[in-house]
Amino acid sequence: MRITSFNANGIRSATTKGFSEWFLGQQSDVLCIQETKAQESQLTDALFRPDGHHCFYRDAITKKGYSGVAIWSRREPDEVRTGLGWAPFDDEGRYIEARFGNLSVVSFYIPSGSSGELRQGFKFEVMEWLRPVLDQWLASGRDYVLCGDWNIVRSALDIKNWKSNQKNSGCLPEERDWLNGLCADLPEHADPATGRGWVDAYRALNPTGEDYTWWSNRGAARANNVGWRIDYQFVTPGLRDRLRGCSIYTGQRFSDHAPFSVDYDL
C-alpha cells in the first residue's frame, strides 16, 4: 500500500503545474493533501476528482481560499471524519480521516506560527489540545497513519540552517520537544511509562537521512537545497515493521513542498 502526503499550497495551482498527471502515474492508494486553498464547490473539474478515486474535502469555513485538507483514495473508505470537536481547529479545515477496517489514514495541517505572535500562540494551543487526542489514538488499538504538514522540524538532520533558526517558528525548542515527545522511533523519545509513541516513517527508514520536504520561495532556497523536513507520516508502533520504503519527489516543482510517499506491507 502506497500513501502519499502533499502540501499543495493551493490545489488549483498545483494542478496547473502537472501534479495530477504526476500523481496518477505513482500508483498511490491514498493521497493526503494539505492547503487546498479552495472551497469544494470550486473543485468540480475532473482534475480534482480523478477517475478511479474517491475524493473527500474539508474546507476552511473561517475564510475562503485558506487552509483546507483532502483525501483521495482508490478504495472507498468505510467512514470519513472531518472534525475532532474543537471548532477553532476544525473550522480552519485542518483534519480529515478516512477509515478502512482497522486502519485510519489522516491528513493533518498543523498551523504555522511564522506570521507573528498571534498565530504562534494558536499553534501552541493546538499542540496542547492535540496531545491527548493523539495519546488516545495510540491506545485505541487501531492502526493510524498521520500524514501532513506539521510545520515543525525534529532535529538538525531536518533543516539546513539549524543554528540560525533556533528562534524561528517551526524550529523553536518547545515545538521540537513537543513533537519529539510524541515519537518513539528513538528509545529516548518513547513514553517512559508505556514505551509507546508514534513512529516517524521517514526517520525509521532513514536514521541519518538529511532530506527536506519544504523550501522557502525566497531567494534560491530550493536550488540550493536550503530546506526543512516538516511533512511527515507518523504511524502507530504496530506498523513499524510494515514500512517498506519512502521517497520525496523533487523532480518537478508543484508547490513549495514536495510530495512524500511511503510504501507499507498492508
Salt bridges, closest charged atoms under 4 A:
ASP29 OD1 - ARG74 NH1 3.94
GLU35 OE2 - LYS37 NZ 3.78
GLU40 OE2 - ARG49 NH2 2.73
GLU79 OE2 - ARG81 NE 2.83
GLU92 OE1 - ARG94 NE 2.70
GLU92 OE1 - ARG119 NH2 2.91
GLU97 OE2 - ARG99 NE 2.66
ASP135 OD1 - ARG131 NE 3.11
ASP149 OD2 - HIS257 NE2 3.56
ASP158 OD1 - ARG203 NH2 2.62
ASP158 OD1 - ARG229 NE 2.75
GLU175 OE2 - LYS123 NZ 2.88
ASP185 OD2 - ARG154 NH1 2.58
ASP200 OD2 - ARG154 NH1 3.02
ASP200 OD2 - ARG229 NH2 2.78
ASP231 OD1 - HIS257 ND1 2.87
ASP263 OD1 - ARG2 NE 2.60
ASP265 OD2 - ARG244 NH2 3.24
